Amino acid sequence: MAKKISEGVVHDLPADLKKALSSDKEALILWEGLTPLARNEWICWTISVKQQKTRDEHVARVVSELKEGMRRPCCWIGCIHRTDKEISPSIKGILSKRNKGKGKSQD
């Protein structure tokens, strides 16, 4: 029976990230040393992309960046899926700007 790998606060560990972590002993040890909130942010950062190619890159980067000493994804605004706390005003501003840009046509 395979050892259970710790998950995040809101997000379950997706199969592709689980496989990548299971395949790298050092990365798995580092993953298990993260807080549940930090793991959640890595998971959210990985699953929030639209294209499979980008997701594959994010999965690979989780492993490599953990091994480089990173404990959270760089420049990530944080998981917006958490319902246990309100989104901060600064994050609301970022999301508002992103949503305004989506409504514009690309001529």
N, C-alpha and C positions, 0 to 999 in steps of 0.2 A: 504494500500500500504506500503510495507516494505521500510525502510530508505535505501538510497543508501550508500554503504560503499566505502570509498575512495580506489583508486587503486594506481598503481605505475606509473613510468615515461614511461616505455616501455610495461610492462606486465599488462594485465587485471587480475582482481581478479578471480581465479578459484573457481568453485562452492564448492569444498570440504573445501577450506580455508574460504570462505565466510560463510559457514554453521558453521564452528568451531568458528569463531569470533562472529557470530550472537548469538551463544548459550552461550557466556560468556560475560556478560556486562562489567566487569572490563577489559578484554582483548580488547574488542571493543573500549572502551574509550582510552586505551593506543595506540591502532592501529591508531585511528584518530588523536592522538597527534604526530605521526611520520611525518617526512618530506616525500614528494612523492618519493624521492630517496631511503630513508630507507625502505619504504613499497615495492618498486620495488625489493630491494635486498632480502627481506623476500620471496616475491613471486617467484623470480628467483631461490632462494635456494630450495624452495619447489618443483618447477616443473622440475628442472634439473636432478632429480634422475631417475634411470632406472626402479627400481622395485616398485610395488605398496605398498609393505610392508614398504619400506623406505620412500616413499611419505607420507603414513599415519603417520609414526613416525614424519616426519618433520612438518606436519600440527599440530599435537599435541604439538610439541615442540615450534612452533610459539606462541601458546597460553600460554604455561607455561613459556617460556623464557621472553615474554613480561611482564608477571606478576612478574617475578624475577627482572625486571628492565633493561633487555637488549633492546637496541634500534636497533641493527643490528645483523645478524647471526654471531656467533663467528667463526673465522678462515675462513670466506668466502672471496674468491678473488674478489667478486663483479660481477655484471651482465655483461657478455660479449656480451649481445645482444643489448646494447646501441649503437646507430649509431650517437648520437649527440656529442661524444667525442672519441678520439683515446684511444686505450688500452695502459696503461702505459708499459714501458719497463720491469718492474718487473713482471707484469702479463703475458706479452708475454713470458718471460722466463719460468714461471710456466707452461703455456699452452704448450710450446714447449717440456718440459720434460714429460708432460703427454702424448702427442701425440707420442713421441719416444717410450714410454713404451707400447703403444697399438699395435705397429707393431711387437713386439717380440712374438715368439711362446712360449707357456707354455708347456715345456717338463717335 
